[in-house]
Amino acid sequence: MEQTTATLGIFAHLDALETAMVRLQDHGWKVVDVYSPVPSHRIEQALEPGPSRIRVFTLLGALTGVVSGVWLAIWSSVKWGLITGGKPIVSLPPFLIIGFELALLFGALATVAGLLLTARLCRTRRDAYYDARFSEDHFGLVVAGPSQDQAEIVDVLSRAGAEEVRGGERV
């Protein structure tokens, strides 16, 4: 089984970081993480993010809300039935309103929970590759590749303009 190692390159300029990202992806190595002191659309486009996973949280929350809202209304009408004028005890049209309201509530709460989980805002410890310079004026690039390609990854990062290259930790 081939081992994968992670390497961190620290860059002073955004252009050098982007050049390194393109070269590394051309070789087939995976860019694991990018640290930046400023938001950059060019970094996002180079990472090629897939569709957001938050929508799954929203969908599951909304479906849970509909089911629980309709179930709650049916359960309460069966438990404490009030028969008036020969109308049915369980009538879905008014119960769907309760289901809709709970779908909105549970969907919104699940979206917030999904945002906190996927954005990793609930972390209690610092990332192993984080450097304080990433919050000031430097950029960081973590790339993963096979252990036998470690020297070549370091070479690509250095030629792209990395001021410092650290790495060799197994992923």
RAJO-V244078 format. One line per field, one symbol per residue. phi: phi as a letter, one per 30 degrees, with the letter a starting at -180 (. if undefined). burial: b if it has 9 or more other ideal C-beta (glycine too) atoms within 8 Angstrom, else e. A space follows every 10 residues. Layout:
phi = ???
burial = ???
This chain:
phi = .ddcccbccc ccbddddddd eddddddjdc ddabcbdbdb dddedddhdd dddddddddd dddddddddd dddddddddb dbdbiidddc bdeddddddd dddddddddd dddddddddh dcdcbdddcd bdddccbccb bcbcadedce dddddddddd jddbbbljdd c
burial = eeebbbbbbb bbebebbbbb bbbbbebebe bebbbbeeee eebeebbeee eeebeebbbb bbbbbbbbbb ebbbeebeee eeeeeeeeee eeeebbebbb bbbbbbbbbb bebbbbbbee eeeeeeeebb beebeeebbb bbbbbbbebb eebbebbeeb bbeebebeee e
